[in-house]
Amino acid sequence: MRQFILLFTVLLAATAQAQQSGTITYEERIELNIELEGEMAQFAAMLPKERKHDKLLYFTKSASLYKNGEQPKEDNASMNNNGMQINFNVTEPDNMLYKDLKEGTTTEQKEFMGREFLINGSMKKYTWKMTGKQKEIAGYPCQEATTIREEDTVTAWFTPAIPISTGPGTLGNLPGMILEAHIGNMLHITTKKIELGEVDKSLLSKPKNGKKVTAEKFDEIVAEKTKDMKEQYGDAGGARIMIRSEVH
């Protein structure tokens, strides 16, 4: 009997440990509500209405890494009318977000216009409101919580059955893993697959590539380059569409 109790205790401990590490495959769907004016409005119907791609979350009880999964083919389009041209190109930047769940810090690798940047910071502090709504996702009981982030309503579904306070992108601060999220009307994240078990240490390491900058400096670089591109293509009588959608 003692041996049975000991074995049962060991099995319970192993099960609990397994629930604290694994890999989650998400699908990010971005709604591309692109509005064109003037003579270019006729091309709006030719542009894609949404973009889907996979993301991977490797996690343990002390850290998580969110990165690209298998990516779809690039979307490219080029149209012109009376000397006016519009180029449409969608590629997924090689971004990664590492969270140290014990220290509350982050290391983020971001790619922008062919350059890589490395940003160190702190985990975002979300103030969530529980709605009382419940549903099942991928076989796990989930609860709904909402918050406001940069004027967008954020809705998250989390499961206490995986007791790790993290999720896709910067999302976290809930008593369980976030399996689904909706940021405003543009970005929707859903779980495709959950694989619990030990994670290879080589898969869960801090990003190291890129020029070290602060988050504020990175935003300045993006704003400056975006302004330059608008001026460049505006003077040329054409347009280029850039889409950036992230969980900030």
NURODO-107340 format. One record per residue (C-alpha): x, y, z; residue in one letter; chain. Coordinates in Angstrom, 3 decimals, decimal comma, padded with zeros to 6 digits. Layout:
<atoms>
+----------+----------+----------+------+-------+
|        X |        Y |        Z | rest | kette |
+----------+----------+----------+------+-------+
|        X |        Y |        Z |    A |     A |
...
+----------+----------+----------+------+-------+
</atoms>
This chain:
<atoms>
+----------+----------+----------+------+-------+
|        X |        Y |        Z | rest | kette |
+----------+----------+----------+------+-------+
|  000,000 |  000,000 |  000,000 |    M |     A |
|  002,830 |  002,395 |  000,848 |    R |     A |
|  004,448 |  001,656 | -002,508 |    Q |     A |
|  001,149 |  002,365 | -004,270 |    F |     A |
|  000,725 |  005,687 | -002,448 |    I |     A |
|  004,308 |  006,665 | -003,245 |    L |     A |
|  003,878 |  005,776 | -006,929 |    L |     A |
|  000,573 |  007,683 | -007,090 |    F |     A |
|  002,228 |  010,741 | -005,527 |    T |     A |
|  005,094 |  010,606 | -008,023 |    V |     A |
|  002,636 |  010,346 | -010,927 |    L |     A |
|  000,671 |  013,340 | -009,656 |    L |     A |
|  003,869 |  015,372 | -009,351 |    A |     A |
|  004,938 |  014,408 | -012,872 |    A |     A |
|  001,517 |  015,370 | -014,256 |    T |     A |
|  001,610 |  018,733 | -012,494 |    A |     A |
|  005,105 |  019,366 | -013,851 |    Q |     A |
|  003,999 |  018,478 | -017,385 |    A |     A |
|  001,240 |  021,076 | -017,187 |    Q |     A |
|  003,896 |  023,742 | -016,607 |    Q |     A |
|  005,881 |  023,310 | -019,822 |    S |     A |
|  005,172 |  022,718 | -023,473 |    G |     A |
|  004,519 |  024,263 | -026,882 |    T |     A |
|  001,407 |  026,037 | -028,121 |    I |     A |
|  000,764 |  026,738 | -031,801 |    T |     A |
| -001,366 |  029,820 | -032,395 |    Y |     A |
| -002,867 |  031,295 | -035,535 |    E |     A |
| -002,704 |  035,070 | -035,863 |    E |     A |
| -005,278 |  036,561 | -038,220 |    R |     A |
| -004,899 |  040,194 | -039,230 |    I |     A |
| -007,823 |  041,961 | -040,863 |    E |     A |
| -006,503 |  044,206 | -043,622 |    L |     A |
| -009,030 |  047,012 | -043,815 |    N |     A |
| -007,128 |  048,979 | -046,450 |    I |     A |
| -008,772 |  052,128 | -047,749 |    E |     A |
| -007,542 |  053,751 | -050,956 |    L |     A |
| -008,602 |  057,169 | -052,160 |    E |     A |
| -008,973 |  058,854 | -055,518 |    G |     A |
| -007,996 |  056,944 | -058,638 |    E |     A |
| -006,466 |  054,145 | -056,566 |    M |     A |
| -009,817 |  053,255 | -054,932 |    A |     A |
| -010,614 |  050,929 | -057,852 |    Q |     A |
| -007,777 |  048,621 | -056,771 |    F |     A |
| -009,062 |  048,094 | -053,205 |    A |     A |
| -011,099 |  045,027 | -054,197 |    A |     A |
| -007,954 |  043,361 | -055,589 |    M |     A |
| -006,101 |  043,472 | -052,268 |    L |     A |
| -006,334 |  040,636 | -049,698 |    P |     A |
| -008,819 |  041,165 | -046,872 |    K |     A |
| -006,840 |  039,305 | -044,225 |    E |     A |
| -003,509 |  037,666 | -043,487 |    R |     A |
| -002,999 |  034,467 | -041,462 |    K |     A |
|  000,209 |  033,025 | -040,044 |    H |     A |
|  001,282 |  030,617 | -037,311 |    D |     A |
|  003,094 |  031,502 | -034,100 |    K |     A |
|  004,790 |  029,254 | -031,558 |    L |     A |
|  004,940 |  029,722 | -027,795 |    L |     A |
|  007,540 |  027,655 | -025,951 |    Y |     A |
|  007,050 |  027,838 | -022,195 |    F |     A |
|  008,131 |  026,570 | -018,802 |    T |     A |
|  007,169 |  027,796 | -015,347 |    K |     A |
|  010,044 |  030,308 | -015,459 |    S |     A |
|  010,198 |  031,552 | -019,078 |    A |     A |
|  008,423 |  031,734 | -022,435 |    S |     A |
|  009,417 |  032,503 | -026,025 |    L |     A |
|  006,950 |  033,673 | -028,699 |    Y |     A |
|  008,158 |  033,419 | -032,288 |    K |     A |
|  007,156 |  032,683 | -035,875 |    N |     A |
|  005,872 |  029,273 | -036,816 |    G |     A |
|  005,380 |  027,965 | -040,341 |    E |     A |
|  004,701 |  030,904 | -042,620 |    Q |     A |
|  002,452 |  031,174 | -045,700 |    P |     A |
|  003,764 |  032,330 | -049,042 |    K |     A |
|  004,344 |  036,046 | -049,469 |    E |     A |
|  001,454 |  038,131 | -050,761 |    D |     A |
|  002,567 |  040,417 | -053,563 |    N |     A |
|  000,598 |  042,712 | -055,819 |    A |     A |
|  001,549 |  045,500 | -058,179 |    S |     A |
| -000,939 |  047,679 | -060,019 |    M |     A |
| -000,738 |  050,901 | -061,976 |    N |     A |
| -003,068 |  053,365 | -063,613 |    N |     A |
| -002,075 |  056,412 | -065,660 |    N |     A |
|  001,392 |  056,524 | -064,132 |    G |     A |
|  000,201 |  055,888 | -060,574 |    M |     A |
|  001,422 |  052,664 | -059,001 |    Q |     A |
|  000,642 |  050,725 | -055,861 |    I |     A |
|  002,869 |  047,943 | -054,553 |    N |     A |
|  001,485 |  045,522 | -051,992 |    F |     A |
|  003,860 |  043,193 | -050,177 |    N |     A |
|  003,216 |  041,227 | -046,987 |    V |     A |
|  006,059 |  039,418 | -045,250 |    T |     A |
|  006,303 |  038,318 | -041,653 |    E |     A |
|  009,283 |  039,889 | -039,837 |    P |     A |
|  011,505 |  037,563 | -037,817 |    D |     A |
|  010,358 |  038,855 | -034,427 |    N |     A |
|  010,799 |  037,024 | -031,106 |    M |     A |
|  009,721 |  037,873 | -027,565 |    L |     A |
|  011,378 |  036,207 | -024,580 |    Y |     A |
|  009,851 |  036,619 | -021,112 |    K |     A |
|  011,656 |  035,869 | -017,875 |    D |     A |
|  008,591 |  035,054 | -015,786 |    L |     A |
|  010,519 |  035,034 | -012,512 |    K |     A |
|  012,240 |  038,386 | -012,982 |    E |     A |
|  009,415 |  040,038 | -014,923 |    G |     A |
|  011,747 |  041,118 | -017,744 |    T |     A |
|  011,618 |  040,784 | -021,528 |    T |     A |
|  014,111 |  040,513 | -024,378 |    T |     A |
|  012,631 |  041,261 | -027,779 |    E |     A |
|  014,155 |  040,828 | -031,222 |    Q |     A |
|  012,447 |  042,920 | -033,905 |    K |     A |
|  013,064 |  043,165 | -037,621 |    E |     A |
|  012,247 |  046,366 | -039,483 |    F |     A |
|  013,105 |  047,101 | -043,099 |    M |     A |
|  015,850 |  044,490 | -043,199 |    G |     A |
|  017,481 |  045,547 | -039,917 |    R |     A |
|  017,371 |  043,673 | -036,620 |    E |     A |
|  016,989 |  045,326 | -033,228 |    F |     A |
|  017,271 |  043,971 | -029,689 |    L |     A |
|  015,099 |  045,551 | -027,009 |    I |     A |
|  015,298 |  044,812 | -023,277 |    N |     A |
|  012,425 |  045,817 | -021,043 |    G |     A |
|  009,848 |  044,789 | -018,467 |    S |     A |
|  006,765 |  042,633 | -018,856 |    M |     A |
|  003,599 |  044,596 | -019,595 |    K |     A |
|  001,243 |  045,135 | -016,668 |    K |     A |
| -002,321 |  044,536 | -017,785 |    Y |     A |
| -005,279 |  045,354 | -015,536 |    T |     A |
| -007,867 |  042,721 | -016,376 |    W |     A |
| -011,585 |  042,567 | -015,644 |    K |     A |
| -013,165 |  039,107 | -015,389 |    M |     A |
| -016,449 |  038,870 | -017,301 |    T |     A |
| -017,668 |  035,573 | -015,857 |    G |     A |
| -017,958 |  034,029 | -019,320 |    K |     A |
| -016,559 |  030,544 | -019,870 |    Q |     A |
| -015,908 |  028,228 | -022,810 |    K |     A |
| -013,682 |  025,333 | -023,846 |    E |     A |
| -010,645 |  025,796 | -026,101 |    I |     A |
| -008,630 |  022,809 | -027,355 |    A |     A |
| -010,132 |  020,704 | -024,566 |    G |     A |
| -009,277 |  023,183 | -021,800 |    Y |     A |
| -011,831 |  025,098 | -019,694 |    P |     A |
| -011,261 |  028,827 | -020,211 |    C |     A |
| -012,445 |  032,070 | -018,654 |    Q |     A |
| -012,811 |  035,459 | -020,336 |    E |     A |
| -011,096 |  038,668 | -019,242 |    A |     A |
| -010,981 |  042,104 | -020,864 |    T |     A |
| -008,865 |  045,242 | -020,649 |    T |     A |
| -008,130 |  048,431 | -022,585 |    I |     A |
| -004,727 |  048,872 | -024,214 |    R |     A |
| -003,866 |  051,980 | -026,239 |    E |     A |
| -007,572 |  052,668 | -026,906 |    E |     A |
| -008,173 |  049,100 | -028,135 |    D |     A |
| -010,350 |  046,630 | -026,256 |    T |     A |
| -008,385 |  043,448 | -025,556 |    V |     A |
| -010,318 |  040,239 | -024,922 |    T |     A |
| -008,428 |  037,211 | -023,627 |    A |     A |
| -009,456 |  033,650 | -022,852 |    W |     A |
| -007,191 |  031,871 | -020,349 |    F |     A |
| -007,093 |  028,461 | -018,697 |    T |     A |
| -006,088 |  027,896 | -015,044 |    P |     A |
| -005,441 |  024,269 | -016,060 |    A |     A |
| -002,079 |  025,469 | -017,421 |    I |     A |
| -000,971 |  027,612 | -014,454 |    P |     A |
|  001,567 |  029,779 | -016,295 |    I |     A |
|  000,914 |  033,529 | -016,448 |    S |     A |
|  001,876 |  034,188 | -020,050 |    T |     A |
|  000,491 |  033,989 | -023,567 |    G |     A |
|  000,921 |  035,313 | -027,109 |    P |     A |
|  002,970 |  038,481 | -027,512 |    G |     A |
|  003,123 |  040,698 | -024,444 |    T |     A |
| -000,136 |  039,336 | -023,024 |    L |     A |
| -000,079 |  037,930 | -019,505 |    G |     A |
| -000,914 |  038,837 | -015,890 |    N |     A |
| -003,712 |  036,290 | -015,691 |    L |     A |
| -003,911 |  033,174 | -013,469 |    P |     A |
| -003,326 |  030,809 | -016,359 |    G |     A |
| -002,209 |  030,445 | -019,960 |    M |     A |
| -003,914 |  032,661 | -022,558 |    I |     A |
| -005,243 |  030,490 | -025,389 |    L |     A |
| -007,214 |  033,082 | -027,351 |    E |     A |
| -007,069 |  036,858 | -027,724 |    A |     A |
| -008,679 |  039,612 | -029,745 |    H |     A |
| -007,014 |  043,040 | -029,942 |    I |     A |
| -009,385 |  045,670 | -031,252 |    G |     A |
| -011,047 |  044,727 | -034,533 |    N |     A |
| -007,824 |  043,950 | -036,374 |    M |     A |
| -005,823 |  041,192 | -034,651 |    L |     A |
| -007,266 |  037,813 | -033,638 |    H |     A |
| -005,200 |  035,025 | -032,046 |    I |     A |
| -006,500 |  031,479 | -031,614 |    T |     A |
| -004,980 |  028,202 | -030,447 |    T |     A |
| -004,420 |  025,487 | -033,056 |    K |     A |
| -002,519 |  022,907 | -030,995 |    K |     A |
| -001,233 |  022,365 | -027,447 |    I |     A |
|  001,638 |  019,969 | -026,740 |    E |     A |
|  002,528 |  019,606 | -023,075 |    L |     A |
|  005,858 |  018,181 | -021,984 |    G |     A |
|  009,487 |  019,070 | -021,539 |    E |     A |
|  010,841 |  021,820 | -023,794 |    V |     A |
|  014,345 |  021,564 | -025,256 |    D |     A |
|  016,482 |  024,316 | -023,726 |    K |     A |
|  017,823 |  025,219 | -027,163 |    S |     A |
|  014,298 |  026,253 | -028,210 |    L |     A |
|  013,777 |  028,502 | -025,214 |    L |     A |
|  016,709 |  030,897 | -025,213 |    S |     A |
|  016,950 |  034,678 | -025,237 |    K |     A |
|  017,254 |  036,355 | -028,649 |    P |     A |
|  020,745 |  037,737 | -029,221 |    K |     A |
|  020,742 |  039,231 | -032,716 |    N |     A |
|  020,305 |  042,896 | -033,504 |    G |     A |
|  021,343 |  046,375 | -032,471 |    K |     A |
|  020,496 |  047,129 | -028,851 |    K |     A |
|  018,019 |  050,005 | -028,544 |    V |     A |
|  015,336 |  051,123 | -026,126 |    T |     A |
|  011,666 |  050,650 | -026,980 |    A |     A |
|  011,329 |  054,414 | -027,339 |    E |     A |
|  014,273 |  054,584 | -029,754 |    K |     A |
|  012,846 |  051,754 | -031,855 |    F |     A |
|  009,515 |  053,577 | -032,149 |    D |     A |
|  011,393 |  056,710 | -033,248 |    E |     A |
|  013,218 |  054,749 | -035,967 |    I |     A |
|  009,960 |  053,252 | -037,245 |    V |     A |
|  008,216 |  056,643 | -037,288 |    A |     A |
|  011,135 |  058,295 | -039,094 |    E |     A |
|  011,479 |  055,585 | -041,750 |    K |     A |
|  007,735 |  055,451 | -042,302 |    T |     A |
|  007,664 |  059,210 | -042,829 |    K |     A |
|  010,574 |  058,976 | -045,279 |    D |     A |
|  008,799 |  056,267 | -047,278 |    M |     A |
|  005,590 |  058,281 | -047,487 |    K |     A |
|  007,524 |  061,273 | -048,786 |    E |     A |
|  009,541 |  059,164 | -051,226 |    Q |     A |
|  006,637 |  057,294 | -052,781 |    Y |     A |
|  004,347 |  060,286 | -052,627 |    G |     A |
|  006,757 |  062,310 | -054,751 |    D |     A |
|  007,005 |  059,417 | -057,195 |    A |     A |
|  003,269 |  059,372 | -057,740 |    G |     A |
|  002,881 |  055,929 | -056,208 |    G |     A |
|  002,143 |  054,312 | -052,897 |    A |     A |
|  003,471 |  051,549 | -050,733 |    R |     A |
|  001,404 |  049,941 | -048,006 |    I |     A |
|  003,133 |  048,896 | -044,784 |    M |     A |
|  001,267 |  046,840 | -042,199 |    I |     A |
|  002,508 |  046,349 | -038,639 |    R |     A |
|  000,295 |  044,477 | -036,231 |    S |     A |
|  001,680 |  043,285 | -032,924 |    E |     A |
|  000,521 |  042,578 | -029,403 |    V |     A |
|  002,036 |  045,549 | -027,555 |    H |     A |
+----------+----------+----------+------+-------+
</atoms>
